[in-house]
Structures are given as structure tokens and as C-alpha cells.
Amino acid sequence: MLLSSAGRPPRSLTFVSAEPGEGKTTVASNLSISLAQLGKRALLVDGDMRRPCVHKLFNIQDYSTGLVNFLAGEDGWHGLVRPTGVPNLDCLICGPVPPNPSELLSSERMQQLLAEAMREYDFVVVDAPPLLNVTDGRILATMVDGVVLVVRGGITPHELAQQAQFHVRDVGGRLIGVVLNDVDVRHHGYYQSYYRYGYGEEKGGEAS
């Protein structure tokens, strides 16, 4: 990710998937932690207002306020930011699940939040809903420097992964890469490939 573009890496990222359950929230959170461990100030934003999960990952007990409150008109987002317990990493959880997520995410206040957060943090990472179910992820894809598609190995159909990729590019989003998540290298041809290239057992003194 840090080497995905010449000059400087994308500083605002949205993580998307084709369908639910592919691990995008976990991948987004782990990347945020890794950036924080590199000494970068990072803000993780839970933009999945339909099935918010960031507060669960960081064991935040009071999740009654968050991003939704700011987008719905509350003054200032700084007071809604929570510490994660990881040095250099803050999070802005979803808050109450709203009846109109797409409308809130497409608002000027969401663009304002991202612009202001970019001035205060080195990286802003947004967890978005799956692309093929609702328009929320496509909306967020237009507001950030880069989009990362999370695909679950052996589970996500090839056609749906291609369709998700098309949705990002169709709205003008910049897809900087794909994370193949939950891969078992002993299956799907990976294990055999390792053997062919000399990482397996030896036969007759030579690697097979």
C-alpha cells in the first residue's frame, strides 16, 4: 500500500468487499494498527452503517455516539473520536444505526470530515459496506485516495469479485489493490505451485 503510487502513498483509504463476511473490517483494522506501529497517526472510521463492527473489535462498550451523530448535524467530530488502546491509532465508530446511510455518507459533512481528518492524521482508513448490496461503498470510493478490495479465498465467486472491481472503477474510484483473505495455501493450486518451484520435498536429490 505504501508503494502503490509514485511520490506519496494514498493517505485516505476505503476497504470494500463484494459480499458480507469477507473480512474487510478485520483487514482495515489490522492495516490501521500496522500503520500506527510504524509511528503514523491513523484514524479508523466505521463507515459501514448497516452492520458496524469496529467498536466490537476494539471492545468499545459505549457505542451510542459516533460518525452518524456528526453526519446528522452534531457540531464537531473531534469529541466523537475514541482511543483504541493502540498508540497513534484513534477510531470513529458508527454510533446509532441510521435509517438513511447512503444519504448521510454522500453528504458534504462526510467530505468535510475526511478533509479535516486528513489535516490531523497521517492516514484515514474507512471501513465500507459490501459493494454489491448497497451504494454506500461506491459513494465512499469517490471520496478517498485509494480503494482496497477484500476477497475471501475459496469463497468469493470470481464473477462477484470482478463485478465489485467494476463498481469501483465505474464511479471513478481508484482501486489500488486486492487483499486475498483467509487463504489456505494447501488448496486452490497454491500448494502445488510451491512444490513446482522448489519449496517442497526433494526427489532424487532435487527439489520436485
C-alpha positions as CSV (number, residue, x, y, z in Angstrom):
1,M,0.0,0.0,0.0
2,L,2.8,2.4,0.9
3,L,4.4,1.8,-2.5
4,S,1.2,1.8,-4.6
5,S,1.9,5.2,-6.2
6,A,4.8,7.3,-7.2
7,G,5.6,10.3,-5.0
8,R,3.5,9.6,-1.9
9,P,1.2,6.8,-0.8
10,P,-2.6,7.3,-0.7
11,R,-3.4,8.7,2.7
12,S,-7.2,8.1,2.7
13,L,-8.4,4.6,2.0
14,T,-11.7,2.8,1.8
15,F,-11.9,-1.0,2.3
16,V,-14.7,-2.8,0.5
17,S,-15.8,-6.3,-0.4
18,A,-18.2,-7.9,-2.8
19,E,-20.3,-9.5,-0.1
20,P,-20.6,-9.6,3.7
21,G,-18.3,-11.9,5.7
22,E,-15.2,-11.5,3.6
23,G,-13.1,-9.9,6.4
24,K,-12.8,-6.3,5.2
25,T,-13.3,-4.8,8.7
26,T,-10.6,-7.1,10.2
27,V,-8.2,-6.2,7.3
28,A,-8.9,-2.5,7.6
29,S,-8.3,-2.6,11.4
30,N,-5.1,-4.6,11.0
31,L,-3.7,-2.2,8.5
32,S,-4.6,0.7,10.7
33,I,-2.7,-1.0,13.6
34,S,0.3,-1.6,11.4
35,L,0.4,2.0,10.2
36,A,0.2,3.1,13.9
37,Q,3.0,0.8,14.8
38,L,5.1,2.4,12.1
39,G,4.7,5.7,14.0
40,K,2.0,7.1,11.8
41,R,-1.1,8.8,13.3
42,A,-4.1,6.9,11.9
43,L,-7.9,7.3,12.2
44,L,-10.1,4.3,11.5
45,V,-13.6,5.3,10.6
46,D,-16.6,2.8,10.7
47,G,-18.5,3.7,7.5
48,D,-20.4,0.5,7.5
49,M,-23.6,2.0,9.0
50,R,-25.7,-1.1,8.3
51,R,-23.5,-3.6,10.1
52,P,-21.0,-1.6,12.2
53,C,-18.3,-3.8,13.8
54,V,-15.3,-1.6,14.6
55,H,-16.5,-1.0,18.2
56,K,-16.6,-4.7,18.7
57,L,-13.0,-5.3,17.5
58,F,-11.7,-2.6,19.9
59,N,-14.0,-3.6,22.8
60,I,-15.7,-0.2,23.0
61,Q,-18.6,-0.7,25.3
62,D,-20.4,2.6,24.8
63,Y,-21.2,2.8,21.1
64,S,-24.2,5.1,21.3
65,T,-22.4,8.0,19.6
66,G,-20.2,8.3,16.6
67,L,-20.0,9.1,12.9
68,V,-23.7,9.2,12.5
69,N,-24.1,11.9,15.1
70,F,-21.8,14.2,13.2
71,L,-23.3,13.5,9.8
72,A,-26.7,14.1,11.2
73,G,-25.8,17.6,12.3
74,E,-24.0,17.5,15.6
75,D,-21.3,20.1,15.8
76,G,-17.7,18.8,15.7
77,W,-16.4,15.3,15.2
78,H,-13.4,15.5,17.4
79,G,-15.4,14.8,20.5
80,L,-16.7,11.6,19.0
81,V,-13.3,10.1,18.3
82,R,-12.3,7.3,20.6
83,P,-8.9,5.9,21.6
84,T,-8.4,2.3,20.5
85,G,-5.7,1.4,23.1
86,V,-3.1,1.2,20.3
87,P,-0.7,4.1,20.4
88,N,-1.2,6.5,17.4
89,L,-4.5,4.9,16.4
90,D,-7.9,6.5,17.0
91,C,-11.3,5.4,15.8
92,L,-14.6,7.0,14.9
93,I,-17.2,4.3,15.4
94,C,-20.6,4.3,13.7
95,G,-22.8,5.2,16.6
96,P,-26.6,4.6,16.2
97,V,-27.6,2.7,13.0
98,P,-29.4,5.3,10.9
99,P,-32.4,4.7,8.5
100,N,-30.6,6.6,5.7
101,P,-26.9,5.5,5.5
102,S,-26.4,6.4,1.8
103,E,-27.8,9.9,2.2
104,L,-25.6,10.6,5.2
105,L,-22.4,9.2,3.5
106,S,-23.0,11.3,0.4
107,S,-23.4,14.5,2.3
108,E,-21.0,17.4,2.4
109,R,-20.3,16.7,6.1
110,M,-18.7,13.4,5.2
111,Q,-16.4,15.2,2.7
112,Q,-15.7,17.8,5.4
113,L,-14.8,15.1,7.9
114,L,-12.4,13.4,5.6
115,A,-10.7,16.7,4.6
116,E,-10.3,17.8,8.2
117,A,-9.1,14.4,9.4
118,M,-6.5,14.3,6.6
119,R,-5.0,17.5,8.1
120,E,-4.7,16.0,11.5
121,Y,-3.8,12.3,10.8
122,D,-1.2,10.7,8.5
123,F,-3.8,8.1,7.3
124,V,-7.5,7.9,7.4
125,V,-8.9,4.4,6.9
126,V,-12.7,3.9,6.2
127,D,-14.5,0.5,6.5
128,A,-17.3,0.5,4.0
129,P,-20.3,-1.8,3.4
130,P,-20.1,-4.5,0.7
131,L,-20.3,-3.1,-2.8
132,L,-22.9,-5.4,-4.4
133,N,-25.6,-4.9,-1.8
134,V,-25.9,-1.2,-1.4
135,T,-24.4,2.0,-2.9
136,D,-22.6,3.2,0.3
137,G,-19.3,1.7,-0.7
138,R,-19.4,3.2,-4.1
139,I,-20.1,6.6,-2.6
140,L,-17.1,6.4,-0.3
141,A,-14.9,5.1,-3.1
142,T,-15.2,8.6,-4.8
143,M,-14.1,10.4,-1.7
144,V,-10.7,8.8,-0.9
145,D,-7.3,8.5,-2.4
146,G,-7.5,4.7,-2.8
147,V,-9.8,1.7,-2.6
148,V,-8.8,-1.8,-1.4
149,L,-11.0,-4.7,-2.3
150,V,-11.0,-7.6,0.2
151,V,-11.8,-11.0,-1.4
152,R,-12.2,-14.2,0.7
153,G,-10.1,-17.0,-0.8
154,G,-12.1,-20.0,-2.0
155,I,-15.4,-18.4,-1.0
156,T,-16.0,-15.3,-3.1
157,P,-17.1,-16.3,-6.7
158,H,-14.8,-15.0,-9.4
159,E,-17.7,-13.2,-11.1
160,L,-18.7,-11.3,-8.0
161,A,-15.1,-10.2,-7.4
162,Q,-14.9,-8.9,-11.0
163,Q,-18.3,-7.1,-10.5
164,A,-17.1,-5.4,-7.3
165,Q,-14.0,-4.2,-9.1
166,F,-16.1,-2.8,-11.9
167,H,-18.3,-0.9,-9.5
168,V,-15.3,0.9,-8.0
169,R,-13.9,1.9,-11.4
170,D,-17.3,2.7,-12.8
171,V,-17.7,5.6,-10.2
172,G,-14.2,6.8,-10.8
173,G,-12.7,5.2,-7.7
174,R,-9.0,4.3,-7.6
175,L,-8.6,0.6,-6.9
176,I,-5.0,0.3,-5.6
177,G,-5.1,-3.4,-4.9
178,V,-6.9,-6.6,-3.7
179,V,-6.4,-8.4,-0.4
180,L,-6.9,-12.2,-0.8
181,N,-8.1,-13.0,2.7
182,D,-8.4,-16.4,4.6
183,V,-6.4,-18.4,2.0
184,D,-5.4,-22.0,2.7
185,V,-2.3,-22.4,0.7
186,R,-2.7,-26.2,0.7
187,H,-5.7,-25.8,-1.7
188,H,-6.7,-23.9,-4.7
189,G,-3.5,-24.8,-6.5
190,Y,-1.1,-22.7,-4.3
191,Y,0.4,-25.7,-2.5
192,Q,1.2,-27.5,-5.8
193,S,2.7,-24.3,-7.2
194,Y,5.1,-24.1,-4.2
195,Y,6.2,-27.6,-4.9
196,R,6.9,-27.0,-8.5
197,Y,9.1,-24.0,-7.7
198,G,11.3,-25.9,-5.2
199,Y,9.6,-25.3,-1.8
200,G,8.5,-28.9,-1.2
201,E,10.0,-32.3,-0.8
202,E,13.1,-33.4,-2.6
203,K,13.0,-36.4,-5.0
204,G,16.3,-38.0,-6.0
205,G,18.4,-35.2,-4.6
206,E,16.5,-32.4,-6.4
207,A,13.5,-30.3,-5.4
208,S,10.4,-31.5,-7.2
